[in-house]
Amino acid sequence: MIINYKYKTLEENPLINVCKTGVDRCFTLINTDRAAEWTHDGRFSVHDDRSARLLRLFIRELNENDSGEYKITVKVSEDYSFFSEFYLDIRDADCCQKSISLSAAAGGSVNISCRYPQSHSADVKFVCRRSGSDLCAEETSVKESRRWSAEGQMQLYDDREQQLLTGIISHVTQQHSAEYWCGVQSDPGHKSFITRVLVSVSGTDDSHTHIHQHNSKSRLAFIQQITVFCVA
């Protein structure tokens, strides 16, 4: 999942810390003072876009133990900092595949089908293509039910009654071999990545798309509350 956090400080070099609240302390998960590049620590990654004053927090391989209260602290100076708190509720998504592998011939089409929980029927749906550390380097989204949305060679169709997102990549080449993700966006600051889709395009004339599914469940994170505090 990705959480986007907008901050307003005009300082050039803030120190940003992400921690999870425990009984008597907040356990640091990751921190960064770097600008315009990803910082990684285990399952956690952060990216600080200082020109946009936007912090992106990415958590991989969610599990039930990730449920709890988190704090993002922006330290401007020794005397001044501010922080935002949010609570994550992690739930198993019985409806959904965790991972799908697809293969297709060059020149053909790749058909992606991803299910999502009924509770997210009204949310925006998307398919992202990963590039390096950026899980959502290229994104196509659909906001309406039973209406095609197209961007480049990618088309998306959201059937909210069936809780099924369909994506078609047409006229594929070997450059389309990549990692993609299906997901839902419940608000501008919160993306949930549900199904990982590995696409492999070969140069053969086999026109069929082959599908291999991994039957482990996906997990979704629900942000229940975000509160911002300033500390002088």
N, C-alpha and C positions, 0 to 999 in steps of 0.2 A: 504494500500500500504506500501511497505518497500523500503526505500532508504538506500543504503550502502555507507558510506563515509569513505574513506581511508585517514588517517593522518600520518605524518612522525615524530612527536616529540618523543624523547627518554626519556622524563620526565616520572617519575613513576606515578605521581598523577595530571594529568591535570584536570581542571574544564571545562566541556563541557556544552554549553548553546545553545538552539534552540529557535529562536524567529521569529515572523512574522513582516515584515516591515509595519509601518503605515505612516501617514502623517508626523509626527515630531519625531517619536521614533520607536524602535523595541520592540514589546510586547512579553515578555518571555512566551513560551509555556511549556517548560520543561528544567531542567538542571540536571546534574549528576556529581559526583566525585567518583562514585562506579565502581569497576572493576568486570567483569565476572558475572554480574547479571542485570536483567531488572529493570528499574526504570519506574514507571507509574504515569501519571498525566492526569486524564480525558481520552480523546480519544488518547492521545499521550504516546508512550513508547519508551525508548531508552535502548540500550545495548552496553556497551563499552568493546570490546575484546582487551585488551591492548597488549596481546602477538602478535596479528595480526595487531595491530594499526587500528582496524576496528570498526566504529560506525554504528549501525543499528538503524534507525529511523522508527517507525511504527506508521501510522496514521489510525485510525479506523473510520468507518461511515462517509466517505467523503461526503461533500456537496459543492454546488457552492460557498459558502462563504469562502471555504478553498483556492480558487484561489488567487494567489498573490505571492509576493516575500518573501523568507525565508532566514535566515542566521544561519549557524552553526559556533559557535565560540569556539575555543580551547584555553583556557587561560593557558599558561605554567608558567608564573610568573606575578608579579605585573607590570613588565616592558615589557613583551613580550607576544603577542597572535597572532593568525592567524584565518582567517575565510573564509568560502566558502558560496557563494550566489547561489540560484537557484530559478527559477520561476515555479510555478505549475499552470496548466490550467485544471480545473475540468470540465468534460463534462458528461452529461447523456448518458448512453449506452442503447439505446432503444431496441437493439437486445437481451438483456441478462437478465436472471433471477437473482435476488439478492440472493435468497435462495431456496434450494431444500431439501426435507426430503425423505430419502430412507429407506426401511426396507426389510430384507431378512432373509431366514432361514439359520442356521448353516450348513456348508457343501456346500452351493450353491454359487452363484456369485452375485456381486453387479455391476450393469451397470450405469455408470455416464455419462451424456451428458451435455456439457456446450457449449453455443454459445459465440462468441467473436466478436468485431467489425472488419469490413473488413480492417480497417487501421492497424490492428495488425496481418494480415494474415501471414506475413513473419517472425514474431517474434517466439522465443522459447515459447512453451506452457508447463505448468506444473500442477501437482496436488500435493498439500501439505497436510500432516496430522498434525494437531495441537496437541501439548503436553504442557499443562500448559500455560505459557506465550509465549512460542515459537510457533509462528503461522506456521512455516515451519520446524518442527522438522524432518520430513521425507519427502523427495521430489522425485518424478519421473517426468522426463521431456522428451519431444520429440522435435526434431529439424528439422525433414523432413516431408513433406506432403505425406499422403497416404502410410505410412510405420509404422508398429508396433514397439514400443519401450517398452521393458519389464525390470522391476527391481523387484525381489522377486515375490510376488503374484499380483503385479500391472502391467497392460499393458495399454499403451496409443496409440491412433491413431488420427492424426490430418488431417482432410479433409479441406484444405484451400479454396477450391472452395465453399464449403458449410459454411465455418466459424464455424466448429463444432469440438469440442474436445471430444473424447470418451475415457472413462477409464473403465477398467474391473478389479475388485478385485475377484480373484478366491479362492475357498475352504475357505470361510470366517468362522471365529469363533466369539464368543462374544467379543474377544479382538479387533476385527475390528470396533466395535461400537465406533465412534469418530466423531470429526468435521474435515472435509476436505475442501480445497479451490482449485478451478480452477483459473488459472490466466495466464498471459503473462509476459514475460521478454524481454523488448526492448533493454536492454544493461546490462552488468554485475552488475551495481549498482542500478538497478531500477526494482522492481517487482510490478505489478498491480494485486490485488486479485479481481476477478470479481464475482464469484458465490460461496456462502457458501453451502456446502453439508453436511447434518447431516445424518450419517449412523447408523442404529440400527439393530443389528443381534440378532435374537431370537433362542431359542433351539427347535422350532417346526419343523415339516416336511413340512411346507408350502413352496413350491419351488419358488413361485413368488416373484418378487421384486415390492414393492408398492412405488409409487412416489406421493409426494405432493409438489406442486410448489407454491411459494409466488410470486405474480405478480409484486411487486414493482421493479423499474428499478435499475440496477447497475450503479455505477459511476466510471469513469476512470480518472486517473491523468496523465497528460503529463508534463514531465520535459522539459522545453524549453531551459534552459541555466544553466550552472554551471560555476562559476568563483571563483578562489581562490586568497585571498589577505593575505599578511603578514604585521603585524603592530608591530613596535619596540617601 
